[in-house]
Amino acid sequence: MTTTTTANVTSTLDTILTLPAHTTANEIADACRDAYLTFLNESERWGKADLAMWLMGPYEQVLHYVAPLDSRRSTTLRPPSLNEIDARVVERLLETVRTEVMAALAELRDSETGTSFAFGMLAAGLVIRCEDAMGNVAFIPTSTAKRLVDRVLSLIGVDYLMRANDFEMNLNACTRCGIASFDGAAPCVGHGSGIYFTGERITEIPEGA
């Protein structure tokens, strides 16, 4: 269980909606984390159908809380154009997004960079502030993101705003294979040449380790 630590970027923000009863701020953050870790840790093996299932599954399930604010949500999320895109294009897209997201995660280990990232998510309207039924501050992603990378980053933005310390102290990731976790275990030792960051250190993994 992680400790909730809301990033200090909320003092001038308005709360524009309240989450449904029995839905807590922590549950939203957990759902966002599960969704983006699923993307990072599994999308290397995905094709078009898998990407569509993620968009219509874990990603859309998080966004349904903001549906009252966006009557266009159903047309925003559904990706019918995937049927017309070459599978190799989707493969390159997924690889590019994983690379960008891993780079963003590495930067979130620094609190100053993380705060700038959080402000950027809020300023761009990709994340908004809300509250749960008990009055606790919460954040949710909006459905305004058009690019896949922004959709994934919006999920990370919610998680960071709720648990910034987790990114500085508990995030583990391998930049070679794109695997990430918050479970305290160094990823991919023995994977081969690459770099993983964990807690307060960035370590080079020797070739053939």
C-alpha positions as CSV (number, residue, x, y, z in Angstrom):
1,M,0.0,0.0,0.0
2,T,1.5,3.4,-1.0
3,T,1.3,6.6,1.0
4,T,-0.8,9.3,-0.6
5,T,1.1,12.6,-0.9
6,T,-0.6,15.2,-3.1
7,A,1.8,17.3,-5.1
8,N,1.9,20.9,-4.0
9,V,0.3,22.4,-7.1
10,T,-3.3,22.7,-6.1
11,S,-3.8,25.9,-4.1
12,T,-5.1,28.0,-6.9
13,L,-7.2,25.2,-8.7
14,D,-10.9,25.0,-8.6
15,T,-12.7,21.7,-7.9
16,I,-15.2,21.3,-10.7
17,L,-16.8,17.9,-9.9
18,T,-17.3,15.4,-7.1
19,L,-16.6,11.7,-7.7
20,P,-19.5,9.2,-7.2
21,A,-20.1,8.0,-3.7
22,H,-17.8,5.1,-2.6
23,T,-15.2,6.1,-5.2
24,T,-12.1,7.5,-3.4
25,A,-9.3,9.6,-4.6
26,N,-6.9,6.7,-4.0
27,E,-9.0,4.4,-6.2
28,I,-8.7,6.8,-9.1
29,A,-4.9,7.0,-8.7
30,D,-4.7,3.2,-8.5
31,A,-6.7,2.8,-11.6
32,C,-4.6,5.3,-13.5
33,R,-1.4,3.6,-12.3
34,D,-2.7,0.1,-13.3
35,A,-3.6,1.5,-16.8
36,Y,-0.3,3.1,-17.6
37,L,1.8,0.3,-16.2
38,T,-0.3,-2.2,-18.3
39,F,0.6,-0.1,-21.3
40,L,4.3,0.1,-20.5
41,N,4.7,-3.5,-19.5
42,E,2.6,-5.2,-22.1
43,S,2.4,-3.0,-25.2
44,E,5.6,-4.3,-26.7
45,R,3.6,-7.4,-27.7
46,W,0.5,-5.5,-28.8
47,G,-1.1,-5.2,-32.2
48,K,-3.9,-3.0,-33.4
49,A,-6.6,-5.1,-31.6
50,D,-4.7,-5.0,-28.3
51,L,-4.3,-1.2,-28.4
52,A,-8.0,-0.8,-29.2
53,M,-8.8,-3.1,-26.2
54,W,-6.6,-1.0,-23.9
55,L,-8.2,2.3,-25.1
56,M,-11.7,0.9,-24.7
57,G,-10.9,-1.0,-21.5
58,P,-8.5,0.3,-18.7
59,Y,-8.2,3.8,-20.3
60,E,-11.9,4.5,-20.9
61,Q,-12.8,3.1,-17.5
62,V,-10.8,5.8,-15.8
63,L,-12.3,8.5,-18.1
64,H,-15.9,7.7,-17.4
65,Y,-15.8,9.8,-14.3
66,V,-15.4,12.9,-16.4
67,A,-18.1,12.0,-18.9
68,P,-20.6,14.6,-17.5
69,L,-18.2,17.4,-18.5
70,D,-17.6,16.1,-22.1
71,S,-20.6,15.1,-24.1
72,R,-18.2,14.3,-27.0
73,R,-16.4,11.6,-25.0
74,S,-17.7,8.6,-26.9
75,T,-16.5,10.0,-30.2
76,T,-13.2,11.2,-28.7
77,L,-12.2,7.8,-27.4
78,R,-13.2,5.3,-30.0
79,P,-10.5,4.6,-32.5
80,P,-12.2,3.4,-35.7
81,S,-9.3,4.6,-37.8
82,L,-7.1,1.9,-36.3
83,N,-8.7,-0.5,-38.8
84,E,-7.2,1.6,-41.6
85,I,-3.7,1.9,-40.2
86,D,-0.9,-0.5,-41.2
87,A,0.1,-2.8,-38.4
88,R,3.7,-1.7,-38.8
89,V,2.6,1.9,-38.2
90,V,0.9,0.9,-34.9
91,E,4.0,-1.0,-33.9
92,R,6.2,2.1,-34.4
93,L,3.7,4.3,-32.6
94,L,3.7,2.0,-29.6
95,E,7.5,1.9,-29.5
96,T,7.7,5.7,-29.8
97,V,5.2,6.3,-27.0
98,R,6.9,3.8,-24.7
99,T,10.2,5.6,-25.2
100,E,8.6,9.0,-24.5
101,V,6.8,7.8,-21.4
102,M,9.9,6.1,-20.0
103,A,11.8,9.4,-20.5
104,A,9.1,11.2,-18.6
105,L,9.1,8.8,-15.8
106,A,12.9,9.2,-15.4
107,E,12.4,13.0,-15.1
108,L,9.7,12.6,-12.5
109,R,12.3,11.3,-10.0
110,D,13.2,15.0,-9.6
111,S,10.7,17.0,-7.6
112,E,11.2,20.3,-9.5
113,T,10.8,18.6,-12.9
114,G,7.8,16.7,-11.5
115,T,6.1,19.8,-10.4
116,S,6.6,21.4,-13.8
117,F,5.1,18.2,-15.4
118,A,2.1,18.3,-13.1
119,F,1.5,22.0,-13.9
120,G,1.8,21.2,-17.6
121,M,-0.8,18.5,-17.4
122,L,-3.2,20.8,-15.6
123,A,-2.6,23.8,-17.8
124,A,-3.1,21.7,-20.9
125,G,-6.5,20.5,-19.6
126,L,-5.3,16.9,-19.7
127,V,-5.9,16.5,-16.0
128,I,-8.4,18.3,-13.8
129,R,-8.9,18.6,-10.0
130,C,-12.0,17.0,-8.4
131,E,-12.9,15.7,-4.9
132,D,-14.3,12.5,-3.6
133,A,-17.5,12.2,-1.5
134,M,-15.4,12.7,1.7
135,G,-14.0,16.0,0.4
136,N,-10.5,14.7,-0.3
137,V,-8.6,16.3,-3.2
138,A,-8.5,14.1,-6.3
139,F,-7.5,14.3,-9.9
140,I,-8.8,12.7,-13.0
141,P,-7.7,12.6,-16.7
142,T,-9.9,14.3,-19.2
143,S,-10.8,13.0,-22.6
144,T,-9.3,16.0,-24.5
145,A,-6.0,14.2,-25.3
146,K,-5.7,13.3,-29.0
147,R,-2.2,11.8,-29.1
148,L,-1.7,8.4,-27.6
149,V,1.4,9.6,-25.7
150,D,-0.7,12.4,-24.1
151,R,-3.4,9.9,-23.0
152,V,-0.7,7.8,-21.2
153,L,0.9,10.8,-19.7
154,S,-2.4,12.1,-18.4
155,L,-2.7,8.9,-16.4
156,I,0.8,9.4,-15.0
157,G,-0.1,13.0,-14.2
158,V,-3.0,11.9,-12.0
159,D,-0.9,9.4,-10.2
160,Y,2.0,11.9,-9.7
161,L,-0.3,14.6,-8.4
162,M,-1.6,12.2,-5.8
163,R,1.6,10.4,-4.9
164,A,4.6,12.4,-5.9
165,N,6.9,10.8,-3.4
166,D,6.3,7.4,-4.9
167,F,8.0,8.6,-8.1
168,E,11.0,9.8,-6.3
169,M,11.5,6.9,-3.9
170,N,9.7,3.8,-5.2
171,L,9.7,3.9,-9.0
172,N,11.8,1.2,-10.7
173,A,12.2,1.0,-14.4
174,C,14.4,-0.5,-17.1
175,T,15.0,1.9,-20.0
176,R,16.1,-1.0,-22.2
177,C,12.8,-2.9,-22.2
178,G,10.4,-0.3,-20.8
179,I,9.3,-2.3,-17.8
180,A,8.3,-0.2,-14.8
181,S,6.9,-0.9,-11.3
182,F,6.6,0.5,-7.8
183,D,7.1,-2.7,-5.9
184,G,10.6,-2.0,-4.7
185,A,12.4,-4.6,-6.9
186,A,15.0,-3.6,-9.4
187,P,13.7,-4.6,-12.8
188,C,15.4,-6.6,-15.5
189,V,18.7,-7.4,-13.8
190,G,20.3,-9.9,-16.2
191,H,18.3,-8.5,-19.1
192,G,21.4,-7.2,-20.8
193,S,22.9,-3.9,-21.5
194,G,20.7,-1.1,-20.3
195,I,20.0,1.4,-17.6
196,Y,17.5,1.1,-14.8
197,F,16.6,3.7,-12.3
198,T,15.3,2.9,-8.8
199,G,14.9,5.1,-5.8
200,E,17.7,7.6,-5.7
201,R,20.1,6.0,-8.2
202,I,20.5,5.3,-11.9
203,T,22.6,2.3,-12.6
204,E,24.2,1.0,-15.7
205,I,23.7,-2.7,-16.3
206,P,26.8,-4.3,-17.8
207,E,26.6,-6.0,-21.1
208,G,25.9,-9.7,-20.6
209,A,24.9,-9.3,-16.9
